[in-house]
Every structure is written in C-alpha cells, then in structure tokens.
Amino acid sequence: MKSLKRFKRGIILILALALVIVAGCQAIQGVDFNTVLKNTLKVTSAESKQSVELKLLMNEEAYEGMPEEDIALMKLFSNMKLQLDSVKVQDASHASYAGKLIFGDNVSIGFSIKQSDTAAVIEVEGAKLPIVLDVTGAGIGSMLGTAELGETAAGSDDESVTAIGKEVLDSATSFFIDNLPNPDKISVNAVQEPINGVNTSLFHVKAEMSGTEIWAWVKKYVDVLASDRDGLETFVKEIVAIMSSHPEFWEEMGVNPFEQTGLDMPTTDDMIKEMTDELEATFASLQEELKAMEEEGGEDLKAIFNDDSSIKAELYVDSKMDIRKQVIDVTLKPSDQALFPLDGLSLRMESELWNVNGKVEADAPVIPAQAIHTDQLDSMQGYQFLRMFDKQSAAYSLLDKLGIGEQTVELSVDSSLYPAIVTPKYVTIVPVRVVAEQLGASVKYDKKKKNVTVYDEATNTTIVLKEGSDRVTVNGKAATWSFVAKTVDGTLYAAGRDFANALGAKVHWDDSWGSDTFVIERVVH
C-alpha cells in the first residue's frame, strides 16, 4: 500500500509539472500557439545563442554609511549577464556551450562547457586547470532527488521515464491549453528577421501584461481549471493510460500498481477518481489561497502586482510553428519600498535558434591528464579554489572581492564540545586539531618524540608542539608561547593568540550570540 501511495504522489507531481510546462494560448492570425508550445517541448537538437540579464535597481539610500568597497561590490552585482554565444545541443546527453559571465560594466569571464553522457569539462578564463564533472547516471531521478522510489533502478538509464514524459506532453495537454486565456494585449505580424545571419520569414508575436493584469489573468485561469471537472477527468485518464502502458518503468520501480490484485486493492477507475478528486481539491484550495491573499494582504499584493511591473514577450515563429527567436522582459517595481534596499529588478531573456531538430554535432569533451575533479572540489578550502586562477585574471579578482579566501573559526566558552578555555592566568587556549583542520592545515602526532606537528599549506608554515611545554618551533625557529600545550579531555590545547599569530590570523572576542566566543580570522590569497 505504501508503494501505491508513492505511485499516486508521483502521478500528481507529473500532472502538476504538466500544468506549469504545458501552457499555451488560442490561435491568432495563423499562429497556433498550442502547436508552438508542443513543438518547443519536442526540440531534441538545435544550435542557438542565448542570454539572461538581471538588473537590480538599488535604492541610493541603501548606500549611506556603507564602505566604498562594499558599494562597489553591490554595484558590480546589481547588473549580471549570462551570455551564451554558441550553444550546440546534439541530443539529451551531448551538448556544448561557450560564452561569458558579465558583471557590471567591465568584468567579463569567458567559459566553455562540453558534455557527453559520462563527463562534462568546464574551462574558465583564467583558470589554471579545467574542471571535470562525472555526469554518469545523472538522470531525472537523481536530479529530482527521487532515486529512493526504486533503489533497484539505481544506475539504469532513464529511457522509460523520458518516453513517459514525451507521451504525457504529446497526448494529455488539451485540458490545460484549451483553458488558458489569452493576454488582453497580443498581436501577430508577418516579418523578415535575421536568424544566424539569414533573413527568415517569420510571424512576430507580441504580448504584454502589467502586474495588475497578471494577477487577474492568474485568478481567471485557476477559476477555469477548477470548474472543468470533465476535462480534468479526461486528462487524468490519458495520464493513467500512458503510465499503465509502460511496464518496464514499473519493473524498475519494483512494483506495478496496475498488475496488483486483491479485495483491498483499488481498481484503475478508483485510482482515476481519487487522483481527479485530489487535483480538483488542489485547484479549489488554490482558489481559496488567492482569495485569502487578496483579503489579508490586499495592499501588499497591490504593491507587487501594480502597473509599474510587467511581462513583455516577443516571439518569432516560423511556418512550422517553431520558435526561432524570443525576447522576454520581466520588470518588478513594487511600491512603498516593499523590496528595500531594492527599488525593483528587471530580467531580460533572449534567444535565437537554428538547425532545429537537425543534425547537430556538439563539441566533445576531452579530459586532460591534469584537471580538477568533482571530489577534489568538495574538499577544497576557499583559498585553494582561489589559487586555481591566475592572479591577473578577472575571475581571481572577482573571487577575491567576494572574500572566498576568508577563514573564520569560532569557539564558544560554553560549548560542550571543544570550547575555548580561559585559564586562571587569563590566557585563552584552543583545541589545536579543531582550529588547524578548519583552516585547512594538517595535524600529525609522533609517538616516539611525543610531538604534534601542524602543517599549514596556506602559509607554508610548520609548527611543532609538545604536551606539557610552552616551547614550540615555527618553521624551525624556537619560540616560547604564553601557555603550555595541555591535554583537556583527550584533546591537545595551545595558547590561542600565539597559535593564530603563527598561522597569520587575528583573534577577537564576540558576544553577539549570547555567549562569549573566541574568534580566529584570516584572509588567504
């Protein structure tokens, strides 16, 4: 029975995703938007160029009293753009991308990604080595975190899932599409537009909605969906028919709900009714939530969905009803400083496609002998990642400004595990291994000499301590610290300030969290 509940939850998820993905408008002036949308979902290969630009409209009052370097950083990240100059999608597993990340007016970082069914190689301008990601088995289940639905399916391909998805989109979309209202402001004209440098005959579709119109449009759509019980039931029947026609999928899941029999087992009709009821209840609940939002937060809602906010879309569609070019602008300008320190934000997305569903050969990844692999990235300290880049590169400068080389160790005096300890002589001692390892240093114990050696790669510093002694060596030079190295509950402690200084760090006390905390900080370039 647990498997059946899981199955129904999965079906409900598929239906919900279809609602979001499969949405179109009625035909206008020869452009069948239903076909346009379906064709978009059927694109398996193409070449394109694309860009996404986000602008944060900062309120100037937010800068008052802020340090100059912080202001510069905020302005840098208030205008970000991902520009893909070359996109080649060969199939679901093979693709290549080349472009740049642009920050502000003058920071540009080039990159390329080449992906096969087993690996992706990422090269970033200024990086000393490429990054290699293992993408073997990175299918739908692992990306959505649903691998637990059938552990026996681990490592198997996603062909059955892909087939089901295509059939769902191809065969069960009419309910959502037919009910979708058109925007009030929409027009279609025949134009000549260059696509990849070639003049092409296209339909130019323009649509626009203000924030006020968007809210009204959403409510209208939900009302229509909630009232169409017959259409919803037909849709669910089509989905169940598709799911039941793929026994190979359920074999991977470990149970086929359509083949289970018994007095207590629900029939297919029972499942259809239950899922229809649940979806109908979901739409009804959504209706109530929208009404409650208007009643409880009417003014706040109007502050967001106002006439200064808008969505504008321009689509260029060919005679086959394929989208060949699009420009989408989203502007959010709430009133009454609802997003302070932002006055608003704008998002612009552009794309241009050619060779749609044609023969496309993506640039193949080549894994060099020297590269950074995923498992190495997982264990890297921030400064180690920073040092992957040339100091003269834009990427290094940007990461440095973001403080990726900053390290902090916090030790509360009230902690039950490895606290900072203030001795009767008012010298604070700290756990050597804990501090060292959080800073990325290694710790080794020599049983014969009974010495502890700390090696810090970041500063190329070697410290040798001995329990019961205040004498240490730092890079071979003898020194005397303010307190003897002391074992507390099986953990070696040493003078905190002296230890930090030896590692190029500074210390201070912080009581902002209600407990006295000894803080060790440093910046490593």
Disulfide bonds with the S-S distance in Angstrom:
none
